[in-house]
Amino acid sequence: MNVLARLRGTAEAAPAGERPLPLATAAFWIGWFSYREMARRRRLVAMGAVMLVPVLMCLAWRLLDRQGAVSASLLLANLGGIVYVPFLTALVSLAFGVSAIGEEVEEGTILYYWTRPIGRGAIHLGRLVAAQTVAASLLVGSLALCFAVIAGGNFGALTGKFVRTYLATAGVIVLGAFVYTAIFAAMGTGLKRPMLAALLFAFGWETMTGNIPARIQQLTVVFHLRNLIRTTEAGTRSVPNLLLELLRQVQREAPLPQWRSLVALLVAMVAASLIGAWLLRRKEIFR
């Protein structure tokens, strides 16, 4: 309702039967106001609290690892491969992706969008981009705090390897947030009870299949995300490297090129976005 009230100044002037607003214009305004709406919800506070878990882990490392048994870059690589990529990225994306469209449909407030000259594709795109931005901002903010805790007053940690690890991990979790959120938004649009399906996908299919050293791993998002950060720390002490090395030994073939993982993730994101927009166009709501 808040989004529609603010859009009214843009759309209300158009007489009935006029063409919908241009896709980019409508999606931009819907995305902007939806972002502000999502940023004020209690869900953001809850997810923000969860985002402090890796920060506390970094604090524990600063307090307990006085002998330097775990290097700063190795710590960050394992945080990316164990905590951020397989768990936090999926969790935050689920929290905002499923509700991006699904919550509006369930509450019936999406009907107010349909009374305006706004195409359904723009509605889905605007809400999706807002959810993706909120999810990515939370994840990157948490990782930045980890960087600050590790490097603050510890100038020996600021090596080229550590900075590269941080930048690579940040880029991968942003990409992961965009891909997962698009998938969960499509689920929220097409399913009446999407939460169960989203949980099964995120922590059933992705978690279990993504850790099996077999080619079926390549059908998961988490595999391709880990593949993109596998070179951030040399050796198998890094979890992403270890899992991919196990797969290489089982299959007896070279690791999947990283560019193919990048292409696979981009294709998955675009496909999920298009499917979500198509499902919304076919959506029938009776109130």
N, C-alpha and C positions, 0 to 999 in steps of 0.2 A: 504494500500500500504506500509506504514512504517513497519508494522508487517511482511509482505511478504518479503520485502527487507532484513530484518534481519534474517529471516528464511532461506533465500536463501543459506547461507553458510552451513546450516545443510542438506537441502533437495536437493540442486541443483546437488550435486555430484552423486546422485542416477540416474542410467540410466533409460530410459523410460521402463515402464512395470515392474519395480521392485516393490516388496511388499511395502505397505505403512509403514511409520515409526511406531514403537510401540506406542500404544495409550497413555501410560503415558508420554513417551518422547515428542511426538508431542504436547500433551495437555499442558505439562509444559512450553514449549517454546512459544507456542501461548498465553498461559495465562500470562506469564511474560511480553512479549512485548505488549500484549493488555492492561495490567495493566498500563504500562508506557504511552501508548497512551491515555487511558481514563483519567489518572491523569493530562494530559496537556490540556484537552479540556475546553472550556468556560463553559460547563455545570457544571463542578466541582465547578467553582467560584460561579455560581448562587445557586447551592445547598448548598455550604458552607455558603453563606449569609443567607439562610433560616435556617440553623442549629444554627444560633445565636439567634433565637427567644426564645428558652427556657433559654438560658444564660441570656438574658435581663430580662426574668421573674424572674430569681433567683436574679439578681441585684435589681430589684424592691422589692423583698421580703426582702433583706438585708436592704434596705433603709426605707421601710414602716412598717415592722412588728417588731417594737421595743419592743412590749409587749410579744412576743413569742406566739401569738394566734395560729400560724401554726408551728408545729415542723419541724425540718429539714427532718426527715424521712418521715413525712406525705407529705411534699412538694414534695419530690423526688418520692414517690409512686404515687402521682397524676400526676406529670409530665409524668411518665411512662405510666399510664393508660389513660390519656387524650391527651397528645401531642405526645409522641414518638411512642407508639404501634399502635394506630389507624390512625395516620396521617403522621408523619414524616417518619416512617419506610416504609410505603406503597409508599409515594411520592418519596423518594430517590431510592427505589428499582425499581419503575416504570421508573424513569429517566434513569437509567443505564441498567435495564433489557430489556426493549423493544428495545433499540438500540444495545444491545450486538450482536445480529445476524441480526435483522431487518434492521439496518442502512447499514450493509455490503451488504445485499441482494438488498436493494433499490438503492444503489449507483453502484451495479454491481462489487464491488471490491472483493466480495467473490469468483468470478470466478478465481482469481489468486491463491487462496488456492487450488482450484480443479485441477490446472495444476501441482501441486506438489504431491509427494508421501505421502499425509497426509489423513487419513480417516476422513470422515465427522463427525463421533462421536467425534474425538479428537478436531476438529474445534469447535464444539458446547460446549464441556466440557471446553476447554481452555478459550474461550470467556466468558462463563458463570461464571467460577471461578473468572476471572478478574473483572467482573461486581459486583459479590457478595462481593469481597474483598474491592473494592472501596466504595460501599454502606455501608458496615459494618464499615469501617474505619471512614467515615464521621459521622455516628451515634455515635460510641463510642467516637470519639474525642469531639463531642458536649456534650455528657453526662459527659465526664471527665472535661470539662470546667465548667459545672454546679456544679460538685462536688467541684472543686477548689473555685468557687465563694461562695458556701454555707459554706464550711469549712475554707476558708482562714481567719486567724485571729479570728476564731470562734470555739475555741477548745471544747466548750461545745456541739457542734453539732456532734463531732466525737464519737458517741456512737456505741455500737455493732449493734443496730438495724439499724442505718443509714448506716453503712458500708455494712451490709447484704443486705439492700435495694438497695444500689448502685450496688453491685456485681450481685444480682439477675436481676436487670433491664438491666444491661449491657449484661448479657448472653442472656436474652430474646430478646432484640432488635437485637443482632447479629444473633440469630436463625431466627427471623422474617425476617431480611434482606435476608438471604440465601433462605428462603422459597418463599418469594414474588418475589425475583429476578428470581428464577427458573421458576415461573409461568409466569411472564411477558416476559422472554426470549422465552418461548415456544409460547406465543402469537405473539411475534415479528417474530418468525420463520415461523409460519403457516398462519398468516393473512396478507393480502396486506395492510390494513390500521389498524394496531393494536392499535394505540393510543386511539381511541374512546372506543374500547372494554376494554382496560386496565383501563381507567378512570372510566368506568361504573362498572367494577369489584371492583376497589379499593375504590371508594367513593360513589358507589351505593349499590352494593350487600354487601360488607364488612361493610360499615358504617350503613346502614339501618338494615340489617338482624342481624348484630353483636350486636345491642342494643335492639332487641326484646326479652323479657323474655319468651322464648319458646325453645323447644328442637331443633328447626331449627338453633339456634345459633351455634350448634356444627358442622354445615357445613361450617363455616367461619374460616379463619385463625386467625382473631383477637380474637375470643372467646378463642381459645386454648392458645394464647399468654397471654391474661389476666388471664387465669386460672393458668398459671405458675407463675405469680407474685402476686397472690391474698393474700399470707401470708406474704408479705413484710411489711405490716402495719396492725395491728389488728384493728378491728372495721369497721363500714360502712362509716367512714369519708374518706376512701380510695375508689376512684371510681371503681377500679377493684373488690374490695370486695363488694361494694354496688350493682353493676350489677349482680354479681354472687349470692348474697344473695337474690335479687329479683327473680332470676330464681329458686333458691332453694325453695322459698316460693310458687311460682306458681306451680311448678312441685311436691312439697312436697316429695322431695327425696334428698338424700345426694349429695353434689357437685361431679362433675366428678373427679376421681383421677388424680392427676397431671401427673403421668406416662403415662396415656392414652393420654393426650394432647401432651406430648412429642413424643410418638409413632406416633400419627396422623400427627404431623408437619413433622417429618422425612419421613414418607411415602409420604406425599404430595410433599415434596421437591424432593425425588428420582423419584416419578412418573412423575412430571413435567419435570425433567431433561431428563428422558428416552423418554418421548413424544417429547420434543424439538429435541433431537438427531434423533429420527425416522422421524420427519417432515423434518429435514434438509436433510436426506438421500433421501427422496422422492422429494426434491425441484428441480424444473426445472426452469432455468433462461435463457432467450434469450436476447442477446444484439446485 
